[in-house]
Amino acid sequence: MSPDFDYTRLKRSFEYFVEHYGPAEVNAPSSHRVKLLEHDELFRISRARRTLAEAIAEFVNGTQDFCHERVSEIDRDLQKRDAYTLSFLREHFTTQHNTIADHDCQRQKRN
């Protein structure tokens, strides 16, 4: 992860993704991903930063099929939390952007 990223803002983005898109089993108290990350923070911040970057990349890759409207909605939610937006994270954590999803979203709206 680039040292230019604000860890706190990145963590807020991660918390949002876990809350809204994480599978229920990873949100259980014993395996909650944010709690595990916070445990790492206590002992090795470099490890926590690396873990956070990997988790963000995983969530961002899982959003490649989201249509433009959904991404915009998520961006607004993340801005309210003073977190990095999905659009910003997509630019920095992936190299491929799925333009087919925007086309599919428009087609679904017409139907």
C-alpha positions as CSV (number, residue, x, y, z in Angstrom):
1,M,0.0,0.0,0.0
2,S,1.3,3.4,-0.9
3,P,2.4,5.5,2.1
4,D,0.4,8.4,0.5
5,F,-2.9,6.7,1.6
6,D,-4.4,7.9,4.9
7,Y,-4.7,4.7,6.9
8,T,-7.7,6.0,8.8
9,R,-9.7,6.9,5.7
10,L,-8.8,3.6,4.1
11,K,-10.0,1.8,7.2
12,R,-13.3,3.6,7.1
13,S,-13.8,2.5,3.5
14,F,-13.0,-1.1,4.6
15,E,-15.5,-0.9,7.4
16,Y,-18.2,0.2,5.0
17,F,-17.4,-2.6,2.6
18,V,-17.5,-5.2,5.4
19,E,-20.7,-3.8,6.8
20,H,-22.5,-3.6,3.5
21,Y,-20.9,-6.3,1.3
22,G,-19.1,-8.7,3.6
23,P,-20.5,-12.2,4.1
24,A,-22.4,-12.8,7.3
25,E,-19.8,-15.3,8.6
26,V,-17.0,-12.8,8.5
27,N,-19.1,-10.4,10.5
28,A,-19.4,-12.8,13.5
29,P,-17.7,-11.4,16.6
30,S,-15.0,-14.0,16.6
31,S,-14.0,-13.5,13.0
32,H,-15.1,-9.9,12.2
33,R,-12.5,-8.6,9.7
34,V,-12.3,-5.1,11.2
35,K,-11.7,-6.5,14.7
36,L,-9.0,-8.8,13.3
37,L,-7.4,-5.8,11.6
38,E,-7.5,-3.8,14.8
39,H,-5.8,-6.6,16.6
40,D,-3.0,-6.5,14.1
41,E,-2.7,-2.7,14.6
42,L,-1.8,-3.2,18.2
43,F,1.3,-5.3,17.4
44,R,2.4,-4.5,13.8
45,I,1.1,-1.5,12.0
46,S,3.0,-2.5,8.8
47,R,1.2,-5.9,8.8
48,A,-2.1,-4.2,9.4
49,R,-1.5,-1.8,6.5
50,R,-0.6,-4.7,4.2
51,T,-3.7,-6.7,5.4
52,L,-5.9,-3.7,4.9
53,A,-4.6,-3.1,1.3
54,E,-5.2,-6.7,0.4
55,A,-8.7,-6.6,1.8
56,I,-9.6,-3.4,0.0
57,A,-8.3,-4.8,-3.3
58,E,-10.5,-7.9,-2.7
59,F,-13.6,-5.9,-2.1
60,V,-12.8,-3.5,-5.0
61,N,-12.4,-6.4,-7.4
62,G,-15.7,-7.7,-6.2
63,T,-17.4,-4.5,-7.4
64,Q,-16.4,-4.7,-11.0
65,D,-19.9,-5.6,-12.1
66,F,-21.5,-2.7,-10.3
67,C,-23.2,-0.2,-12.6
68,H,-22.3,3.5,-12.6
69,E,-25.3,4.5,-10.5
70,R,-24.5,2.0,-7.8
71,V,-20.9,3.1,-7.7
72,S,-22.1,6.7,-7.4
73,E,-24.4,5.8,-4.5
74,I,-21.5,4.0,-2.7
75,D,-19.2,7.0,-3.3
76,R,-21.7,9.3,-1.7
77,D,-22.0,7.1,1.3
78,L,-18.2,6.9,1.7
79,Q,-17.8,10.6,1.3
80,K,-20.2,11.1,4.2
81,R,-17.9,8.9,6.3
82,D,-14.8,10.8,5.2
83,A,-13.6,7.7,3.6
84,Y,-12.0,7.0,0.2
85,T,-14.6,6.6,-2.5
86,L,-15.0,3.4,-4.4
87,S,-14.2,5.3,-7.6
88,F,-10.9,6.4,-6.1
89,L,-10.1,3.0,-4.8
90,R,-10.9,1.4,-8.2
91,E,-8.3,3.7,-9.8
92,H,-5.6,2.7,-7.3
93,F,-6.4,-1.0,-6.5
94,T,-7.4,-2.4,-9.8
95,T,-6.2,-2.2,-13.4
96,Q,-9.4,-3.3,-15.1
97,H,-12.7,-1.5,-15.2
98,N,-15.8,-3.2,-16.3
99,T,-17.7,-1.0,-18.8
100,I,-20.2,-3.8,-19.6
101,A,-21.8,-3.3,-16.2
102,D,-22.8,0.2,-17.0
103,H,-24.4,-1.0,-20.2
104,D,-26.3,-3.7,-18.4
105,C,-27.5,-1.3,-15.7
106,Q,-28.9,1.0,-18.4
107,R,-30.6,-1.9,-20.1
108,Q,-32.2,-3.0,-16.8
109,K,-33.6,0.5,-16.2
110,R,-35.3,0.4,-19.6
111,N,-37.0,-2.9,-18.9
